[in-house]
Amino acid sequence: MKKLEGRALMCIALAAALIIGLGIFIGKLVIHGDDWATFYANTHVYNQGRLAVGTVYDRNGEILLENDEDGPHYNDDVGVRKGTVHVVGDKDLNISTGVNSFFRSDIIGYNLITGTNGSIFLDNRTLKLTIDGEVSKVASEALGSRNGLVGVYNWKTGEIICMTSNPTLDPEVGAGENAESGTYINKVLSAADTPGSIFKLVTTKAALENIAGIDDWSFTCTGSHVIDGEKITCTAAHGRQNIYGALSNSCNCAYASLAVELGSDVMEKTVEQLGLTSSYDINGIKSKAGSFTFDTYNYNLGWAGIGQFEDQVNPLSMMVYMGAIAGGGEAAKPYLLQGTGEDTVSMLDSNTAAKIKEMMRNNVVSNYGDGNYPGLELHAKSGTAEGAKGTVPDAWFCGFSGDYAFIVCVENGGYGSYVAGPVANKVLQALNSAQ
């Protein structure tokens, strides 16, 4: 009897161990199954270390990348290839945020039940992006040989339409040993740079929401402004101006004064409210967070309020802020895989958004010229970001037109509206034509 009891207990223990082990295995399969399936030794989906299955499409159903037993093949149009490579990724996976690397399990059609072998799921060996290949081509060609970036997204839906960076490469050829610094970086996602005067849109938000009687505020610009015994310089003597005139003139002196009046705590709180110090999750890909130093030394604080000093803005984050202004204070969070967008982000009061929207529209009508952006009803702000002494400033241009928010930077390009503005116009015109 005792033997039977002992054997029964042993059987129960073994059964329990089996159940526990099976539970652990299933748990690990659920969590890590996609990693197992995409292991390089899996000959079902790899050939000589490169994916042999799966296709990546743009929003219009155009093939951006197709994998077969001979390796990866990209779009037939070299312009599309160069304009989308930082999203799609290169053959050697040097672009870490490329979808051919990051979404490998989706491309091969991995399924928890059938793995990579289930024939009924072979149609799932596709990845459909929100990216527009033709618009990205226009963006790449508009940048030309100049380094920089172009980002466009639908602020109502969250769909990322364009993430183009220079220097770029033709993924069919590769860059090899001739790769420039930054060739493998998606700058819209992974860069953070001095923004220059586009940051005045941030200081404007802070002023409208935190300075009592801001509509009656005024400042007289003489061409320079002394803070803590040191001089803030301006592009001209703008004279007496209110907050609307200060933005229209992009007056450094006025905005330095506003930043000092607001104080470092308010400026810090504002960049946090606008998501400029946080990362966005783009279907699991993390964007780079911006960084700022709002010094208690007022001279440095003044320059920070202008978009200089130690300001480092991520382009994607600034683009989403543009969407929030267009959307009355709210915008959809950006996403890259079709059918995955849901969330929105709230950044500013609707009255504040309406005022800034009006001010940005006035910038175009009064300064940049509506005729330079035909049919767009553009709202925009330019920026000229000073870098190291002796270098040409970076040219920035950001804003929105209709449902689309955008960000453009031409590195060492000079003045924002003259250099980055035409790039934005070409891209937005192409987008309008594609609808």
Secondary structure, DSSP 8 states (H G I E B T S, - for coil): -HHHHHHHHHHHHHHHHHHHHHHHHHHHHHHHHHHHHT-TT-TTTEETTEE-S-EEE-TTS-EEEEEETTEEEE-S-HHHHHHHHHHH--TT--STT-HHHHTHHHHTT-BTTTBT--GGGGGG-EEEBS--HHHHHHHHHHHTTS-EEEEEEETTT-BEEEEEEES---TTT--GGG--TTTT--HHHH--B--GGGGHHHHHHHHHHHSTTGGG--EEE-SEEEETTEEEE-SS--EEE-HHHHHHTT-HHHHHHHHHHH-HHHHHHHHHHTTTTS--EETTEE----B----SSHHHHHHHHHT-TT-BB-HHHHHHHHHHHHTTTEEE--B-BTT----EEE-S-HHHHHHHHHHHHHIIIIII-GGGSTT---EEEEEEE--STTS--EEEEEEEETTEEEEEEETT---HHHHHHHHHHHHHHHHHHH-
